[in-house]
Amino acid sequence: EQKTSFLLKEVAALVQEISMDEPKLLSVFVTYIVLSKDGGICYVYFSTYTNKEAFDEALEILKLYKPSMRKALATTGHSRYVPNLRFLYDESKEKERHINKLLDDISTDK
């Protein structure tokens, strides 16, 4: 739990820092992190302010920065081992937007 919290805070800060150089990352943000049972893989879930296509564009950039992100995590975490990072799209925000749109459509129909 403590490691997950640390990783969430640090990965979110790293993504924000990288987004200053990479404008395509401005539309994505970290929603949550899940560590595998053995701690070898860190699943980083992202959402967007727009749509999944924005995440797909950002994913290519995130993959390029993965080695430097892991190195930064090792340095700040003072850990010998840093889990492998896997970047995934958090579909819950997409579902939330869809439900809100449906509710808006219903309210305007009355």
C-alpha positions as a printed Julia matrix, in Angstrom:
110×3 Matrix{Float64}:
   0.0    0.0     0.0
   2.78   2.4     0.91
   4.75   1.55   -2.24
   1.64   2.02   -4.4
   1.02   5.44   -2.89
   4.65   6.43   -3.45
   4.56   5.25   -7.08
   1.29   7.07   -7.79
   2.65  10.35   -6.49
   6.0   10.02   -8.23
   4.71   8.78  -11.61
   2.08  11.54  -11.71
   4.78  14.13  -10.98
   7.07  12.66  -13.66
   4.3   12.7   -16.27
   3.52  16.31  -15.41
   7.19  17.23  -15.71
   7.53  15.45  -19.07
   4.38  17.15  -20.37
   6.2   20.5   -20.24
   8.39  19.25  -23.11
   5.76  17.07  -24.79
   2.47  18.95  -25.43
   0.6   15.74  -26.36
   0.89  14.64  -22.73
  -1.04  17.67  -21.49
  -4.38  15.96  -22.16
  -3.62  12.82  -20.1
  -3.39  12.27  -16.37
  -2.72   9.37  -14.02
  -5.9    8.06  -12.36
  -4.55   5.14  -10.35
  -1.82   2.51  -10.11
  -1.95  -1.24   -9.47
   1.08  -3.31   -8.51
   1.23  -6.96   -9.5
   1.27  -9.47   -6.65
   5.02  -9.97   -6.89
   5.64  -6.24   -7.32
   7.37  -6.75  -10.66
   4.88  -4.82  -12.77
   3.3   -1.46  -12.06
   0.14  -0.88  -14.09
  -0.31   2.86  -14.54
  -3.85   3.82  -15.58
  -4.4    7.07  -17.47
  -7.46   9.01  -18.41
  -7.83  11.99  -20.73
  -9.64  15.27  -20.84
 -10.83  14.42  -24.34
 -10.95  10.85  -25.71
  -9.04   7.58  -26.06
  -7.3    8.76  -29.22
  -5.47  11.38  -27.12
  -4.21   8.58  -24.87
  -3.09   6.53  -27.88
  -0.99   9.48  -29.08
   0.42  10.06  -25.59
   1.18   6.36  -25.17
   3.83   6.45  -27.88
   5.58   9.3   -26.07
   5.22   7.63  -22.68
   6.89   4.49  -24.03
   9.91   6.56  -25.08
  10.21   8.02  -21.58
   9.71   4.72  -19.72
  13.44   3.99  -19.13
  14.12   7.48  -17.79
  11.01   7.31  -15.61
  12.18   4.03  -14.08
  15.6    5.51  -13.44
  14.04   8.54  -11.74
  11.86   6.26   -9.6
  14.91   4.25   -8.56
  16.73   7.43   -7.58
  13.87   9.0    -5.61
  12.75   5.74   -4.06
  16.24   4.68   -3.05
  15.34   1.21   -4.21
  17.48  -1.29   -6.0
  14.51  -2.68   -7.89
  11.84  -0.65   -9.68
   8.86  -2.45  -11.23
   8.35  -2.48  -14.96
   5.86   0.2   -15.99
   2.83  -0.67  -18.12
   0.64   2.18  -19.35
  -3.08   1.48  -19.73
  -6.2    3.48  -20.51
  -8.72   3.91  -17.69
 -12.09   3.37  -19.35
 -14.11   4.38  -16.28
 -13.83   8.09  -17.16
 -15.02   7.33  -20.68
 -18.06   5.53  -19.24
 -18.68   8.42  -16.87
 -18.63  10.9   -19.78
 -21.05   8.69  -21.72
 -23.49   8.47  -18.79
 -23.32  12.23  -18.24
 -24.02  12.82  -21.93
 -27.05  10.51  -21.77
 -28.33  12.32  -18.68
 -27.82  15.69  -20.39
 -29.69  14.44  -23.46
 -32.59  13.26  -21.29
 -32.79  16.54  -19.39
 -32.84  18.6   -22.6
 -35.57  16.44  -24.14
 -38.07  17.38  -21.42
